[in-house]
Amino acid sequence: MAKKNTPSWTDVKTRLADFDRAGLTGLIQDLYAASKDNQAFLHARFGLGDDVLKPYKASMTRWLWPDWTKNQNPSVAKAKKAIADYKKAIGQAEGLAELMVFYCEQAAEFSNDVGLQDEGYFNALVRMFEQALNAATALPEPLRPELLARLDAVRRTSHNFGYGVGDDMDALLAEHGHDD
């Protein structure tokens, strides 16, 4: 019995070599029309539009702050995918830090608003808080204070949850020299 070949990037790249400029432009146009994710990717990659982070933030809001009246559920994995997608598209450090802080804000505000009691959701929030803290402190000095202030607000809100969420965030801030 013959083995089925699974196509790879190498196979695609070989086929792309046969395209002329018009053919490549047509292919990219088709990909652009195929999904909003592709559109967001191309807009971010080429720096198009007023706010390239907007579609990534919208996706995070959907998955971190679901509308339970529409039977929507939260999904940490799908919210994190928005950050990964942005990273693939352009991955600028400032944009990544902003998305990570935004994730923390959305998750904390949702949890506080609805009284969520989900340890897995909280563990993911603490992990993202640490990543956001690392990303923010790696930015040039003028960009840090606003992001750190927003993370501090997340920390304060997170003391309402239990599960040691706020305490874990206190410890992370202290490790980075940002304790009260």
VENQUIBEL-V290722 format. One line per field, one symbol per residue. phi: phi as a letter, one per 30 degrees, with the letter a starting at -180 (. if undefined). A space follows every 50 residues. Layout:
# VENQUIBEL-V290722
phi->???
This chain:
# VENQUIBEL-V290722
phi->.ddddcebeeddeddddddceddddddddddeddadddddedddecicjd bddedddddddedcbdcddchdcdbddddddddddddddbideddddedd ddedddddddeddciebbddddddddddeddddddddddeedddeddddd ddddedddddcihidddddeddddecicdd
